[in-house]
Amino acid sequence: MAELVLFPGQGAQYSGMAKDLYENNTDAKMVLDEIFSIVDFDLKTIMFEEDERLNQTQYTQPALFAHSLAVLKATGIKGDYCLGHSLGELPALVHAGVLSLKDGVKIVEKRGQLMSESEGGGMAAVIGMTYDDLKALCDELSTDDMSIAPANINAPDQIVISGDKALVESFQETAKERGARRVMPLNVSGAFHSHLMAPAKEEFKRFLETVEFKDAEIPVIQNVSAEPETDGGVIKAQLIEQITSPVRFVECVETARSLQVTDAVEVGPKKVLCGLVRKIDKEISTSNIGKINEVEEYKNV
Protein backbone atom coordinates (compact mmCIF):
# COMPACT_ATOMS: atom_id res chain seq x y z
CA MET A 1 0.00 0.00 0.00
CA ALA A 2 1.32 3.41 -0.97
CA GLU A 3 -0.07 6.92 -1.27
CA LEU A 4 0.29 9.14 -4.34
CA VAL A 5 0.09 12.94 -4.03
CA LEU A 6 -1.38 14.57 -7.16
CA PHE A 7 -0.75 18.18 -8.23
CA PRO A 8 -3.18 19.69 -10.80
CA GLY A 9 -2.24 21.75 -13.83
CA GLN A 10 -3.84 24.59 -15.76
CA GLY A 11 -7.61 24.61 -16.00
CA ALA A 12 -8.30 23.92 -12.32
CA GLN A 13 -8.08 27.57 -11.23
CA TYR A 14 -11.09 29.56 -9.94
CA SER A 15 -11.66 33.01 -8.45
CA GLY A 16 -11.18 32.98 -4.69
CA MET A 17 -8.91 29.93 -4.76
CA ALA A 18 -7.13 29.27 -1.43
CA LYS A 19 -8.72 32.33 0.20
CA ASP A 20 -10.53 30.20 2.81
CA LEU A 21 -7.25 28.42 3.62
CA TYR A 22 -5.49 31.77 4.02
CA GLU A 23 -8.13 33.10 6.39
CA ASN A 24 -8.59 29.97 8.51
CA ASN A 25 -5.25 28.14 8.69
CA THR A 26 -2.05 29.75 9.98
CA ASP A 27 0.26 27.25 8.25
CA ALA A 28 -1.39 27.85 4.89
CA LYS A 29 -1.29 31.61 5.45
CA MET A 30 2.41 31.47 6.24
CA VAL A 31 3.39 29.68 3.02
CA LEU A 32 1.04 31.81 0.90
CA ASP A 33 2.45 35.04 2.35
CA GLU A 34 5.95 33.82 1.57
CA ILE A 35 4.99 33.06 -2.04
CA PHE A 36 3.20 36.42 -2.39
CA SER A 37 6.35 38.19 -1.19
CA ILE A 38 8.56 36.50 -3.82
CA VAL A 39 6.54 37.06 -7.01
CA ASP A 40 6.76 40.35 -8.91
CA PHE A 41 2.99 40.93 -9.13
CA ASP A 42 -0.06 40.96 -6.85
CA LEU A 43 -0.78 37.23 -6.80
CA LYS A 44 -2.93 37.56 -3.67
CA THR A 45 -5.46 39.77 -5.44
CA ILE A 46 -5.36 37.61 -8.58
CA MET A 47 -6.19 34.49 -6.54
CA PHE A 48 -8.59 35.88 -3.96
CA GLU A 49 -10.66 38.39 -5.95
CA GLU A 50 -12.57 38.37 -9.25
CA ASP A 51 -9.60 39.09 -11.51
CA GLU A 52 -9.43 38.28 -15.21
CA ARG A 53 -5.65 37.83 -14.97
CA LEU A 54 -6.21 34.49 -13.20
CA ASN A 55 -6.86 32.84 -16.58
CA GLN A 56 -3.70 34.24 -18.15
CA THR A 57 -0.94 31.63 -18.18
CA GLN A 58 1.74 33.76 -16.49
CA TYR A 59 -0.57 34.18 -13.46
CA THR A 60 -2.46 30.88 -13.59
CA GLN A 61 0.66 28.80 -13.05
CA PRO A 62 1.91 30.56 -9.87
CA ALA A 63 -1.67 30.55 -8.50
CA LEU A 64 -2.02 26.78 -8.87
CA PHE A 65 1.48 26.26 -7.48
CA ALA A 66 0.59 28.35 -4.40
CA HIS A 67 -2.73 26.62 -3.77
CA SER A 68 -1.22 23.12 -3.82
CA LEU A 69 1.57 24.04 -1.42
CA ALA A 70 -0.88 25.78 0.93
CA VAL A 71 -2.93 22.57 1.13
CA LEU A 72 0.18 20.52 1.86
CA LYS A 73 1.28 22.90 4.60
CA ALA A 74 -2.20 22.91 6.15
CA THR A 75 -2.54 19.11 6.17
CA GLY A 76 1.01 17.85 6.68
CA ILE A 77 0.50 15.24 3.93
CA LYS A 78 3.75 13.61 2.81
CA GLY A 79 2.86 10.69 0.50
CA ASP A 80 5.07 7.93 -0.92
CA TYR A 81 5.15 9.27 -4.49
CA CYS A 82 4.38 12.60 -6.19
CA LEU A 83 2.80 13.19 -9.60
CA GLY A 84 2.10 16.61 -11.08
CA HIS A 85 0.24 17.28 -14.32
CA SER A 86 2.37 19.60 -16.48
CA LEU A 87 2.73 22.75 -14.33
CA GLY A 88 1.86 20.55 -11.31
CA GLU A 89 5.31 18.99 -11.52
CA LEU A 90 6.79 22.18 -9.99
CA PRO A 91 4.95 22.16 -6.62
CA ALA A 92 5.61 18.41 -6.60
CA LEU A 93 9.36 19.11 -6.81
CA VAL A 94 9.16 21.59 -3.92
CA HIS A 95 7.23 19.06 -1.84
CA ALA A 96 9.74 16.32 -2.69
CA GLY A 97 12.65 18.49 -1.50
CA VAL A 98 14.18 18.90 -4.98
CA LEU A 99 13.65 22.68 -5.03
CA SER A 100 13.55 25.30 -2.29
CA LEU A 101 10.27 27.21 -2.07
CA LYS A 102 11.97 30.39 -3.29
CA ASP A 103 13.50 28.66 -6.32
CA GLY A 104 10.21 26.92 -7.05
CA VAL A 105 8.36 30.24 -7.08
CA LYS A 106 10.93 31.88 -9.35
CA ILE A 107 10.82 28.90 -11.74
CA VAL A 108 7.02 28.78 -11.93
CA GLU A 109 6.97 32.53 -12.55
CA LYS A 110 9.48 32.18 -15.41
CA ARG A 111 7.75 29.13 -16.88
CA GLY A 112 4.38 30.87 -16.88
CA GLN A 113 5.87 33.96 -18.51
CA LEU A 114 7.65 31.99 -21.26
CA MET A 115 4.63 29.84 -22.05
CA SER A 116 2.34 32.88 -22.18
CA GLU A 117 4.57 34.51 -24.78
CA SER A 118 4.38 31.63 -27.27
CA GLU A 119 2.17 32.27 -30.30
CA GLY A 120 1.09 30.72 -33.55
CA GLY A 121 -0.27 27.45 -32.30
CA GLY A 122 -3.40 25.86 -30.95
CA MET A 123 -4.68 23.00 -28.81
CA ALA A 124 -7.84 20.92 -28.79
CA ALA A 125 -9.27 18.31 -26.43
CA VAL A 126 -10.39 15.11 -28.13
CA ILE A 127 -12.97 12.85 -26.48
CA GLY A 128 -13.70 9.26 -27.47
CA MET A 129 -10.83 8.56 -29.87
CA THR A 130 -8.18 5.93 -29.20
CA TYR A 131 -4.57 7.04 -28.87
CA ASP A 132 -3.49 4.99 -31.90
CA ASP A 133 -6.19 6.45 -34.16
CA LEU A 134 -5.51 9.98 -32.91
CA LYS A 135 -1.75 9.63 -33.38
CA ALA A 136 -2.26 8.22 -36.89
CA LEU A 137 -4.42 11.22 -37.88
CA CYS A 138 -1.86 13.66 -36.42
CA ASP A 139 0.90 11.97 -38.45
CA GLU A 140 -1.26 12.00 -41.58
CA LEU A 141 -1.95 15.73 -41.36
CA SER A 142 1.58 16.78 -40.37
CA THR A 143 4.10 17.94 -42.98
CA ASP A 144 7.75 18.95 -42.98
CA ASP A 145 6.69 22.54 -42.28
CA MET A 146 3.82 22.07 -39.83
CA SER A 147 2.87 19.40 -37.33
CA ILE A 148 0.47 18.38 -34.58
CA ALA A 149 0.85 15.65 -31.99
CA PRO A 150 -0.69 14.34 -28.76
CA ALA A 151 0.22 16.77 -25.94
CA ASN A 152 -1.70 15.55 -22.88
CA ILE A 153 -2.63 11.87 -22.70
CA ASN A 154 -5.06 12.41 -19.84
CA ALA A 155 -7.21 9.28 -19.99
CA PRO A 156 -7.75 6.41 -22.45
CA ASP A 157 -10.53 8.40 -24.16
CA GLN A 158 -9.40 11.96 -23.38
CA ILE A 159 -6.36 13.31 -25.20
CA VAL A 160 -5.27 16.87 -26.02
CA ILE A 161 -3.54 17.63 -29.31
CA SER A 162 -1.19 20.55 -29.85
CA GLY A 163 0.68 22.19 -32.71
CA ASP A 164 0.25 24.49 -35.69
CA LYS A 165 -3.16 26.14 -35.62
CA ALA A 166 -4.13 25.30 -39.21
CA LEU A 167 -3.54 21.60 -38.55
CA VAL A 168 -5.48 21.68 -35.28
CA GLU A 169 -8.40 23.05 -37.32
CA SER A 170 -7.94 20.36 -39.99
CA PHE A 171 -7.91 17.73 -37.27
CA GLN A 172 -11.23 19.01 -35.92
CA GLU A 173 -12.81 18.64 -39.36
CA THR A 174 -11.64 15.05 -39.85
CA ALA A 175 -11.59 13.57 -36.33
CA LYS A 176 -15.31 12.84 -36.04
CA GLU A 177 -15.14 10.75 -39.22
CA ARG A 178 -12.38 8.75 -37.50
CA GLY A 179 -14.32 8.02 -34.30
CA ALA A 180 -13.99 11.10 -32.06
CA ARG A 181 -17.16 11.98 -30.12
CA ARG A 182 -16.12 15.58 -29.49
CA VAL A 183 -13.24 17.88 -30.40
CA MET A 184 -13.07 21.10 -28.38
CA PRO A 185 -10.62 23.92 -29.16
CA LEU A 186 -8.90 25.11 -25.99
CA ASN A 187 -8.59 28.77 -25.06
CA VAL A 188 -4.83 28.82 -24.49
CA SER A 189 -2.10 31.28 -25.40
CA GLY A 190 -0.01 28.77 -27.34
CA ALA A 191 0.62 25.19 -28.40
CA PHE A 192 1.88 23.81 -25.08
CA HIS A 193 3.92 20.58 -25.07
CA SER A 194 4.59 20.85 -28.81
CA HIS A 195 7.47 21.68 -31.15
CA LEU A 196 6.33 25.31 -31.17
CA MET A 197 7.50 25.63 -27.55
CA ALA A 198 11.15 25.00 -28.54
CA PRO A 199 12.23 28.66 -28.12
CA ALA A 200 10.58 28.75 -24.67
CA LYS A 201 12.36 25.50 -23.77
CA GLU A 202 15.77 26.93 -24.68
CA GLU A 203 15.22 30.04 -22.59
CA PHE A 204 13.85 27.94 -19.72
CA LYS A 205 16.97 25.76 -19.88
CA ARG A 206 19.22 28.83 -19.64
CA PHE A 207 17.21 30.12 -16.69
CA LEU A 208 17.60 26.82 -14.81
CA GLU A 209 21.38 26.64 -15.27
CA THR A 210 22.01 28.44 -11.98
CA VAL A 211 19.27 26.69 -9.96
CA GLU A 212 20.21 23.82 -7.66
CA PHE A 213 18.12 20.66 -8.01
CA LYS A 214 18.65 18.30 -5.07
CA ASP A 215 17.88 14.59 -5.15
CA ALA A 216 14.24 13.92 -4.29
CA GLU A 217 13.27 12.77 -0.80
CA ILE A 218 10.00 11.46 -2.28
CA PRO A 219 10.15 9.88 -5.76
CA VAL A 220 8.45 12.03 -8.42
CA ILE A 221 6.74 10.24 -11.32
CA GLN A 222 7.66 12.64 -14.10
CA ASN A 223 5.55 13.47 -17.15
CA VAL A 224 8.36 12.86 -19.65
CA SER A 225 9.51 9.39 -18.57
CA ALA A 226 6.38 8.23 -16.70
CA GLU A 227 8.85 6.73 -14.20
CA PRO A 228 9.65 7.55 -10.55
CA GLU A 229 12.73 9.76 -10.50
CA THR A 230 14.92 10.81 -7.56
CA ASP A 231 18.13 12.02 -9.23
CA GLY A 232 18.21 15.83 -9.22
CA GLY A 233 20.04 16.04 -12.55
CA VAL A 234 17.57 13.73 -14.30
CA ILE A 235 14.64 15.62 -12.80
CA LYS A 236 15.97 18.97 -14.05
CA ALA A 237 16.61 17.62 -17.58
CA GLN A 238 13.11 16.18 -17.78
CA LEU A 239 11.48 19.33 -16.40
CA ILE A 240 13.08 21.20 -19.32
CA GLU A 241 12.14 18.50 -21.83
CA GLN A 242 8.53 18.58 -20.60
CA ILE A 243 8.01 21.99 -22.26
CA THR A 244 7.96 20.35 -25.71
CA SER A 245 7.06 16.76 -24.73
CA PRO A 246 3.66 15.18 -24.07
CA VAL A 247 2.26 14.74 -20.56
CA ARG A 248 2.03 10.94 -20.32
CA PHE A 249 -0.51 10.99 -17.51
CA VAL A 250 -2.10 7.61 -18.29
CA GLU A 251 1.29 5.89 -18.16
CA CYS A 252 2.22 7.82 -15.00
CA VAL A 253 -0.86 6.47 -13.22
CA GLU A 254 -0.17 2.95 -14.52
CA THR A 255 3.37 3.29 -13.12
CA ALA A 256 1.94 4.35 -9.75
CA ARG A 257 -0.28 1.29 -9.71
CA SER A 258 2.71 -0.96 -10.45
CA LEU A 259 4.39 0.63 -7.40
CA GLN A 260 1.51 -0.59 -5.20
CA VAL A 261 -0.23 2.78 -4.98
CA THR A 262 -3.70 2.22 -3.55
CA ASP A 263 -4.65 5.81 -2.64
CA ALA A 264 -4.27 9.09 -4.50
CA VAL A 265 -4.89 12.50 -2.92
CA GLU A 266 -5.14 15.57 -5.13
CA VAL A 267 -3.93 18.74 -3.39
CA GLY A 268 -5.24 21.98 -4.85
CA PRO A 269 -8.34 23.32 -6.62
CA LYS A 270 -11.10 21.12 -8.06
CA LYS A 271 -10.92 17.37 -8.68
CA VAL A 272 -9.72 17.13 -12.28
CA LEU A 273 -6.95 14.60 -11.67
CA CYS A 274 -9.10 12.47 -9.37
CA GLY A 275 -11.55 12.06 -12.25
CA LEU A 276 -8.78 11.11 -14.67
CA VAL A 277 -7.26 8.57 -12.25
CA ARG A 278 -10.66 6.87 -11.86
CA LYS A 279 -10.89 6.56 -15.67
CA ILE A 280 -7.42 5.00 -15.81
CA ASP A 281 -7.56 2.65 -12.81
CA LYS A 282 -10.68 2.18 -10.69
CA GLU A 283 -8.68 0.23 -8.09
CA ILE A 284 -6.97 3.42 -6.88
CA SER A 285 -9.01 5.26 -4.24
CA THR A 286 -9.06 9.03 -4.89
CA SER A 287 -9.72 12.11 -2.78
CA ASN A 288 -9.27 15.86 -3.21
CA ILE A 289 -8.26 18.48 -0.66
CA GLY A 290 -8.56 22.08 -1.79
CA LYS A 291 -10.78 23.92 0.70
CA ILE A 292 -10.61 24.50 4.45
CA ASN A 293 -13.48 22.11 5.24
CA GLU A 294 -11.66 19.35 3.33
CA VAL A 295 -8.46 20.12 5.25
CA GLU A 296 -10.34 19.82 8.53
CA GLU A 297 -12.05 16.59 7.48
CA TYR A 298 -8.66 15.12 6.55
CA LYS A 299 -7.11 16.09 9.88
CA ASN A 300 -10.04 14.68 11.85
CA VAL A 301 -9.99 11.23 10.22
C-alpha positions as CSV (number, residue, x, y, z in Angstrom):
1,M,0.0,0.0,0.0
2,A,1.3,3.4,-1.0
3,E,-0.1,6.9,-1.3
4,L,0.3,9.1,-4.3
5,V,0.1,12.9,-4.0
6,L,-1.4,14.6,-7.2
7,F,-0.7,18.2,-8.2
8,P,-3.2,19.7,-10.8
9,G,-2.2,21.8,-13.8
10,Q,-3.8,24.6,-15.8
11,G,-7.6,24.6,-16.0
12,A,-8.3,23.9,-12.3
13,Q,-8.1,27.6,-11.2
14,Y,-11.1,29.6,-9.9
15,S,-11.7,33.0,-8.5
16,G,-11.2,33.0,-4.7
17,M,-8.9,29.9,-4.8
18,A,-7.1,29.3,-1.4
19,K,-8.7,32.3,0.2
20,D,-10.5,30.2,2.8
21,L,-7.3,28.4,3.6
22,Y,-5.5,31.8,4.0
23,E,-8.1,33.1,6.4
24,N,-8.6,30.0,8.5
25,N,-5.3,28.1,8.7
26,T,-2.1,29.8,10.0
27,D,0.3,27.2,8.3
28,A,-1.4,27.9,4.9
29,K,-1.3,31.6,5.5
30,M,2.4,31.5,6.2
31,V,3.4,29.7,3.0
32,L,1.0,31.8,0.9
33,D,2.4,35.0,2.3
34,E,6.0,33.8,1.6
35,I,5.0,33.1,-2.0
36,F,3.2,36.4,-2.4
37,S,6.3,38.2,-1.2
38,I,8.6,36.5,-3.8
39,V,6.5,37.1,-7.0
40,D,6.8,40.3,-8.9
41,F,3.0,40.9,-9.1
42,D,-0.1,41.0,-6.8
43,L,-0.8,37.2,-6.8
44,K,-2.9,37.6,-3.7
45,T,-5.5,39.8,-5.4
46,I,-5.4,37.6,-8.6
47,M,-6.2,34.5,-6.5
48,F,-8.6,35.9,-4.0
49,E,-10.7,38.4,-6.0
50,E,-12.6,38.4,-9.3
51,D,-9.6,39.1,-11.5
52,E,-9.4,38.3,-15.2
53,R,-5.7,37.8,-15.0
54,L,-6.2,34.5,-13.2
55,N,-6.9,32.8,-16.6
56,Q,-3.7,34.2,-18.2
57,T,-0.9,31.6,-18.2
58,Q,1.7,33.8,-16.5
59,Y,-0.6,34.2,-13.5
60,T,-2.5,30.9,-13.6
61,Q,0.7,28.8,-13.1
62,P,1.9,30.6,-9.9
63,A,-1.7,30.5,-8.5
64,L,-2.0,26.8,-8.9
65,F,1.5,26.3,-7.5
66,A,0.6,28.3,-4.4
67,H,-2.7,26.6,-3.8
68,S,-1.2,23.1,-3.8
69,L,1.6,24.0,-1.4
70,A,-0.9,25.8,0.9
71,V,-2.9,22.6,1.1
72,L,0.2,20.5,1.9
73,K,1.3,22.9,4.6
74,A,-2.2,22.9,6.1
75,T,-2.5,19.1,6.2
76,G,1.0,17.9,6.7
77,I,0.5,15.2,3.9
78,K,3.8,13.6,2.8
79,G,2.9,10.7,0.5
80,D,5.1,7.9,-0.9
81,Y,5.1,9.3,-4.5
82,C,4.4,12.6,-6.2
83,L,2.8,13.2,-9.6
84,G,2.1,16.6,-11.1
85,H,0.2,17.3,-14.3
86,S,2.4,19.6,-16.5
87,L,2.7,22.7,-14.3
88,G,1.9,20.6,-11.3
89,E,5.3,19.0,-11.5
90,L,6.8,22.2,-10.0
91,P,5.0,22.2,-6.6
92,A,5.6,18.4,-6.6
93,L,9.4,19.1,-6.8
94,V,9.2,21.6,-3.9
95,H,7.2,19.1,-1.8
96,A,9.7,16.3,-2.7
97,G,12.7,18.5,-1.5
98,V,14.2,18.9,-5.0
99,L,13.6,22.7,-5.0
100,S,13.5,25.3,-2.3
101,L,10.3,27.2,-2.1
102,K,12.0,30.4,-3.3
103,D,13.5,28.7,-6.3
104,G,10.2,26.9,-7.1
105,V,8.4,30.2,-7.1
106,K,10.9,31.9,-9.3
107,I,10.8,28.9,-11.7
108,V,7.0,28.8,-11.9
109,E,7.0,32.5,-12.5
110,K,9.5,32.2,-15.4
111,R,7.8,29.1,-16.9
112,G,4.4,30.9,-16.9
113,Q,5.9,34.0,-18.5
114,L,7.6,32.0,-21.3
115,M,4.6,29.8,-22.0
116,S,2.3,32.9,-22.2
117,E,4.6,34.5,-24.8
118,S,4.4,31.6,-27.3
119,E,2.2,32.3,-30.3
120,G,1.1,30.7,-33.6
121,G,-0.3,27.4,-32.3
122,G,-3.4,25.9,-30.9
123,M,-4.7,23.0,-28.8
124,A,-7.8,20.9,-28.8
125,A,-9.3,18.3,-26.4
126,V,-10.4,15.1,-28.1
127,I,-13.0,12.8,-26.5
128,G,-13.7,9.3,-27.5
129,M,-10.8,8.6,-29.9
130,T,-8.2,5.9,-29.2
131,Y,-4.6,7.0,-28.9
132,D,-3.5,5.0,-31.9
133,D,-6.2,6.5,-34.2
134,L,-5.5,10.0,-32.9
135,K,-1.7,9.6,-33.4
136,A,-2.3,8.2,-36.9
137,L,-4.4,11.2,-37.9
138,C,-1.9,13.7,-36.4
139,D,0.9,12.0,-38.4
140,E,-1.3,12.0,-41.6
141,L,-2.0,15.7,-41.4
142,S,1.6,16.8,-40.4
143,T,4.1,17.9,-43.0
144,D,7.7,18.9,-43.0
145,D,6.7,22.5,-42.3
146,M,3.8,22.1,-39.8
147,S,2.9,19.4,-37.3
148,I,0.5,18.4,-34.6
149,A,0.8,15.6,-32.0
150,P,-0.7,14.3,-28.8
151,A,0.2,16.8,-25.9
152,N,-1.7,15.5,-22.9
153,I,-2.6,11.9,-22.7
154,N,-5.1,12.4,-19.8
155,A,-7.2,9.3,-20.0
156,P,-7.7,6.4,-22.4
157,D,-10.5,8.4,-24.2
158,Q,-9.4,12.0,-23.4
159,I,-6.4,13.3,-25.2
160,V,-5.3,16.9,-26.0
161,I,-3.5,17.6,-29.3
162,S,-1.2,20.6,-29.8
163,G,0.7,22.2,-32.7
164,D,0.3,24.5,-35.7
165,K,-3.2,26.1,-35.6
166,A,-4.1,25.3,-39.2
167,L,-3.5,21.6,-38.6
168,V,-5.5,21.7,-35.3
169,E,-8.4,23.1,-37.3
170,S,-7.9,20.4,-40.0
171,F,-7.9,17.7,-37.3
172,Q,-11.2,19.0,-35.9
173,E,-12.8,18.6,-39.4
174,T,-11.6,15.1,-39.9
175,A,-11.6,13.6,-36.3
176,K,-15.3,12.8,-36.0
177,E,-15.1,10.8,-39.2
178,R,-12.4,8.7,-37.5
179,G,-14.3,8.0,-34.3
180,A,-14.0,11.1,-32.1
181,R,-17.2,12.0,-30.1
182,R,-16.1,15.6,-29.5
183,V,-13.2,17.9,-30.4
184,M,-13.1,21.1,-28.4
185,P,-10.6,23.9,-29.2
186,L,-8.9,25.1,-26.0
187,N,-8.6,28.8,-25.1
188,V,-4.8,28.8,-24.5
189,S,-2.1,31.3,-25.4
190,G,0.0,28.8,-27.3
191,A,0.6,25.2,-28.4
192,F,1.9,23.8,-25.1
193,H,3.9,20.6,-25.1
194,S,4.6,20.8,-28.8
195,H,7.5,21.7,-31.2
196,L,6.3,25.3,-31.2
197,M,7.5,25.6,-27.6
198,A,11.1,25.0,-28.5
199,P,12.2,28.7,-28.1
200,A,10.6,28.8,-24.7
201,K,12.4,25.5,-23.8
202,E,15.8,26.9,-24.7
203,E,15.2,30.0,-22.6
204,F,13.8,27.9,-19.7
205,K,17.0,25.8,-19.9
206,R,19.2,28.8,-19.6
207,F,17.2,30.1,-16.7
208,L,17.6,26.8,-14.8
209,E,21.4,26.6,-15.3
210,T,22.0,28.4,-12.0
211,V,19.3,26.7,-10.0
212,E,20.2,23.8,-7.7
213,F,18.1,20.7,-8.0
214,K,18.7,18.3,-5.1
215,D,17.9,14.6,-5.1
216,A,14.2,13.9,-4.3
217,E,13.3,12.8,-0.8
218,I,10.0,11.5,-2.3
219,P,10.1,9.9,-5.8
220,V,8.5,12.0,-8.4
221,I,6.7,10.2,-11.3
222,Q,7.7,12.6,-14.1
223,N,5.5,13.5,-17.1
224,V,8.4,12.9,-19.7
225,S,9.5,9.4,-18.6
226,A,6.4,8.2,-16.7
227,E,8.8,6.7,-14.2
228,P,9.6,7.6,-10.5
229,E,12.7,9.8,-10.5
230,T,14.9,10.8,-7.6
231,D,18.1,12.0,-9.2
232,G,18.2,15.8,-9.2
233,G,20.0,16.0,-12.6
234,V,17.6,13.7,-14.3
235,I,14.6,15.6,-12.8
236,K,16.0,19.0,-14.1
237,A,16.6,17.6,-17.6
238,Q,13.1,16.2,-17.8
239,L,11.5,19.3,-16.4
240,I,13.1,21.2,-19.3
241,E,12.1,18.5,-21.8
242,Q,8.5,18.6,-20.6
243,I,8.0,22.0,-22.3
244,T,8.0,20.3,-25.7
245,S,7.1,16.8,-24.7
246,P,3.7,15.2,-24.1
247,V,2.3,14.7,-20.6
248,R,2.0,10.9,-20.3
249,F,-0.5,11.0,-17.5
250,V,-2.1,7.6,-18.3
251,E,1.3,5.9,-18.2
252,C,2.2,7.8,-15.0
253,V,-0.9,6.5,-13.2
254,E,-0.2,3.0,-14.5
255,T,3.4,3.3,-13.1
256,A,1.9,4.4,-9.8
257,R,-0.3,1.3,-9.7
258,S,2.7,-1.0,-10.4
259,L,4.4,0.6,-7.4
260,Q,1.5,-0.6,-5.2
261,V,-0.2,2.8,-5.0
262,T,-3.7,2.2,-3.6
263,D,-4.7,5.8,-2.6
264,A,-4.3,9.1,-4.5
265,V,-4.9,12.5,-2.9
266,E,-5.1,15.6,-5.1
267,V,-3.9,18.7,-3.4
268,G,-5.2,22.0,-4.9
269,P,-8.3,23.3,-6.6
270,K,-11.1,21.1,-8.1
271,K,-10.9,17.4,-8.7
272,V,-9.7,17.1,-12.3
273,L,-7.0,14.6,-11.7
274,C,-9.1,12.5,-9.4
275,G,-11.6,12.1,-12.3
276,L,-8.8,11.1,-14.7
277,V,-7.3,8.6,-12.2
278,R,-10.7,6.9,-11.9
279,K,-10.9,6.6,-15.7
280,I,-7.4,5.0,-15.8
281,D,-7.6,2.6,-12.8
282,K,-10.7,2.2,-10.7
283,E,-8.7,0.2,-8.1
284,I,-7.0,3.4,-6.9
285,S,-9.0,5.3,-4.2
286,T,-9.1,9.0,-4.9
287,S,-9.7,12.1,-2.8
288,N,-9.3,15.9,-3.2
289,I,-8.3,18.5,-0.7
290,G,-8.6,22.1,-1.8
291,K,-10.8,23.9,0.7
292,I,-10.6,24.5,4.4
293,N,-13.5,22.1,5.2
294,E,-11.7,19.4,3.3
295,V,-8.5,20.1,5.3
296,E,-10.3,19.8,8.5
297,E,-12.0,16.6,7.5
298,Y,-8.7,15.1,6.6
299,K,-7.1,16.1,9.9
300,N,-10.0,14.7,11.9
301,V,-10.0,11.2,10.2
